[in-house]
Amino acid sequence: KVNIHYYGKSEDFARTMLDAGLEGLRLNKAQAGMTADVPVNIYVYPSYEEMRDAVLYEPQWTGGQAFSDFSIIIMGVSGDAEWDKDTVIHELTHILVGRNAFTCIGSIPTWLNEGLAVYNEGVLDKDMKAQLDQAIQANTLFPVRTLGGSFSEIPEKAYLSYAQSYSVVKFMVETYGQEK
């Protein structure tokens, strides 16, 4: 159910990304009951820059993008294999949320969609955790309502938005359980 298309990378790398995709499917099924109804195609570019050149416009910090209507993920390679695996799981979660979730308000709030994607990656990245902790200490968190739309193009604000979204989803899961 996951197909990898890669440009300029070895078959070993492609296999690692395919394994990450299969792990993402497993995690999403176990944690949220979401499954893929069609195969997911992942297109891996040799770098973030080459991936961003393939689309019309993306913020400078973008490393991947999911198109749930078409079950397609595009991503660039960071040079950090763990980060790249997390990117596959993150973007795959967006595909599954887009194909499995329904809302009467038009679209899933960004904080929920991104929070689920970061939550499925596993433990929050240490740099994001430090930024979140600092924002908590300084009382500079964003209101959750403002996280319902697009995240900032300013990398530091975007990373805090991801970390905060993760924190809200983690709180909800730990407090109310996965089913709710």
Secondary structure, 3 states (H helix, E strand, C coil): CEEEEECCCCHHHHHHHHHHHHHHHHHHHHHHCCCCCCCEEEEEECCHHHHHHCCCCCCCCCCEEEECCCCEEEEECCCCHHHHHHHHHHHHHHHHHHHHCCCCCCCCCHHHHHHHHHHHHCCCCHHHHHHHHHHHHHCCCCCHHHHHCCCCCCHHHHHHHHHHHHHHHHHHHHHHCCCC
